């Protein structure tokens, strides 16, 4: 046997009990890394364990939601930084410091980065950054009720027509 230490993800994990300190540390690490990666750390619970904790604990769910909103805001900030970098590349291309081909490649790479960050933001906080647009409609009346009202009005008009009564209509002369 060698004295080399195994990489962290190969080391045997010890059982981690659920406590506030472990939850807070998991959420802190979650700001920088995906949950699956945090779950592979030796001193952290597995992703599946953390997920079970989320299902059972409303307070932990709320804190997790806040972390996801924070990650979405970070993705939004990264998009802004990338936009600034693109502006610098365009300025350098106009000044002749870089060729147009180099600028084109940099701009295409920036587009990919922006699309990736937009996807992440939508994944972390779909209500704010998602692309799905849902319209909620509240029906106060059912279609059957509306049809009954319309049929009653039609019957009333037919009854007036049969009786021969016509409502007085005033006609104004243009003179």
N, C-alpha and C positions, 0 to 999 in steps of 0.2 A: 504494500500500500504506500502511496505517496502522501506527502503532507499537504498537497494542494487542496485548496478548498473548492468544492463544487460550485458552479454558478448558482446564484440565488434560486432560480426557478427549478433547479434539480434537487435542492435540499428538501428534506422531509419537513412538511409543515406541522407545526404543533397546533393543538386545538385552541382556538381563540374564543374566549367567552364574550358575550355581548355586554359591552359597557359603553358609557358615554365617551370615554377617552378613545376607544378603538373606533367608534363611529365617527368621531370628529377627525381623527387622523385619516381614516379612509376617505372621507369627504374632502379633506385638504389635499390629499394626493390626487383625488379625482379631478381637481381643477387643471392639472397638468397632463394627466394621462387617462387613457380609457379605463373603464371599470374592470374589464377582463385583465388588463395588465396589472392594475393595483391588486387584484385578487390573487395574483401569482406571487406577490411578495410574501416572504416567510413570516413576517410579523403581522400580516393582515389576513382576515378571513377570506375564503374563496369567494369568487363572484356569486356562485349559487347560494352560499350562506348569506352573503350580504343581501341578495335579492329576496330571500325568505324573510330577513329582518325587515326589509322595506314593506313587504306585504302585510306584516303584522303590526308595525309601529307607525302611526299617523304622524307623529312628530318627526321621525326620521324621514318619512316621505316628503314632508314639507321642506326640511333642510336639504334633501336631495334635489327637490324641484328648484330651490333657490340656487344651488350649485350649478344646475343645468342652465338656468337663466344667466348666471354669471359667465359660464363658458360660451354661451351664445353672444353675450356682450363682448367678450374677448375676441371672438371670431369677427364680429362687426368691426372692432378696432383694428384687427389685422387687415381687413379689407381696406380701411382708410389708409393704413401704412403702405399697402401695396399700391394704392392709387397715387400716393405721394412719390413712390419710387418710379412709377410709370411717367409721371410728369417730369421727373429728373432725367429719365432716359430720353424723352421727347426733346427736352431742352438741350441735352448733350448732342442729340442727332442734328438739331437745327444749328447748333454752334459748330458742327463739324468735328466734335471730339470723338464720336463713334460713327461707324457707317450705318446706313439705313438698314442693311441686312441684319446687323447686330441688334439694332433697335427693334426691328420686326420680331426677331426671335425672343428678345426680352419681353416685348409686349404680349406675345402669344403665351409665354410662360406665366406672365402675370395674370392673363385671362384664366388660365387653368387654376392658378392659386386662388383667384377671386371666386371662381365657380365652386371650388372645394370648400372654401370658407363659408360661402352662402349655403351650401348643402349642410355643413356642420351646424350653422346657426339655426337652420330650419329643423334639423334633427333634434337639437338641444332644447329649442323653445319654439315649437311650431305655431303657437298662438300669435307670436309677435313676428317671426321671420318666415313662417311657412307660406307656401304658394296656394294652398287650398282655400278657396273662398266659399264660405257657407252662408247662405241666407236663411235666417230663421223666420218662419211665418207662423203667426198665431191665428188660428181660425176661431172666430167668435161664433159663427153660425155654421151649421152643417149644410151641405149642398141640398139635402132633402128639405130642410127648413126654408132655404132661399127659394127653391122651386115651388113650395106651397104658397109662399107670399106672392110670387109672380103669377101663379095660376089664379089666386084670389083676385088680383088686380085685373087680370084679363077677363075673368068672369064678371066683375063689376062693370067694366067698360062694355062688354057685350050686352049686359042687362040694360044699360042706359041707351044703347043703340037700338035695341029691340023696342023699348018703350017710346022711342022717338024723341027723347029729350036730348037736346044738344046744348052744351054749355055756350053761354054767350061769349062771343069773341069780338073784341073791339078792333076795328081796323082804322088806322090813322091815315088821313089823306096827306100826301106830300106837299100840298099847296099851302 
